């Protein structure tokens, strides 16, 4: 037993030494591409760890990583962060499948032996397992690398209900449906304000709701949750604010929609729709781009107009006069003058 324990301990030491040597090699390994490649360029430690955990697929995945970095410039690519991440996963999977048989055998077997993360996966999927890790890393930690991100929510629906209370002051409940029309996922909450501008209710209470690009979500605030607050503590109309997290990890949130709702809508105890129209950040961005395009168009349009008008008017006005008058007068006068003498 002692001999077996000694051998097991020696094997662990040998494995740790080999892992440390491999890690040191990954950190000192030169970059194969001029771009960012796989891993955060602004962190030497993070870059080395990425190369260590993706080994031996670093060079294999590098082209897809650089395409992903380019896609993260959302202004130029015209895509959302999720679209970039989904395409990144598809590219990595395709790279894993397009390898030669020799590379599949050598890389997958070597990766299976040297990387404990792949133990138990089987010899058929180490490459795609590493691809999943790379996708998880960029989708979870890559938000700070995104440029051109537009955090935006569009209010799609507002409903209000006055709750009739026979024994005390009435209560109010307001539900708001929003859509993430930006190009990056965000968090949001809904705030009901009292007549003094303070907070009467916030939902959610202790955390914010995540909303992905293109998805809709609904939240309701009410005075019914707090016995010290009722409809008389609200303004008329009551005011609400939709807030979003437009910078990762920063609070309080930024208001993106101010909503007012009447407090005397009937019938009571039933949600009544409230008309609301306010452009979102994304819509404002689109309108700004349209205005810029319209301002640049007059520099192109004036050229065709002068070229058409002068070419038409001279051809209509000048042709009839020279063609009719000169042809009639010379034909009559020369024929009569020689006869009279």
C-alpha angles and dihedrals in degrees: 000000000000090000091050091048091050092050091048091050091049090051090053091050090049092049092049091049091050091048092050091049091050091048091050090050091050092053093048094043111115121241113264094203135043093228129075092275117180114344139028110305093201094060122062092192094047091047092051093047091050092052090047096052094042094047126157091020098059097107091037093056096039098094092051090047092053092048087051091052089052091049090053088071087087094183093062099033095046090216136116125248090250091052090052091050093047092050089047091057092048091050093050093048090049091050090052091052097044095058121114119257091253093054092047091053097042099041098039095045093045091046091049092051099043103036116065089197089073097051110120094019094099130232094281101066116031093111094051090042089058089045090056089051091052092049092048091050096052096041092050102035103021100082093098089058094057117106126190092029116165114200105200142156126191118207106228104173139011125191130176132194129189111211112216112224113188095192102042143003118321123256132224132218125188127186123195128191118202136183127210100233093165127093100251136052117257145170126248145179139187124235128197113204128209124225091273094053094257125128115274095173139352126195125230094033105202105014140024129250118248116224124186126215112286094010128120127220137183132212133174132206126194144173090225094085095064119056090203094058128066139156092280089063090062128080123252103267098029117231130223134180130208111210131190136191102243095171122047114255096000125123147217096055128237118254111237101169133033113201129189123193131183116246098209101059114143145250093054121222091031130094113249123197117244122204112238131171125173127143116244127227090261092051090049089052092051092049091050090053090050092051091050090050092049091051091053094049098071088065088063103036101058091067098065095046098060089043092056102042099050091045094055103039099051091047093054101038101039101041100061096048099050092039098051110028101043091046094054103040099049091047094056103038099050091047095053100042098062092051097055097059 
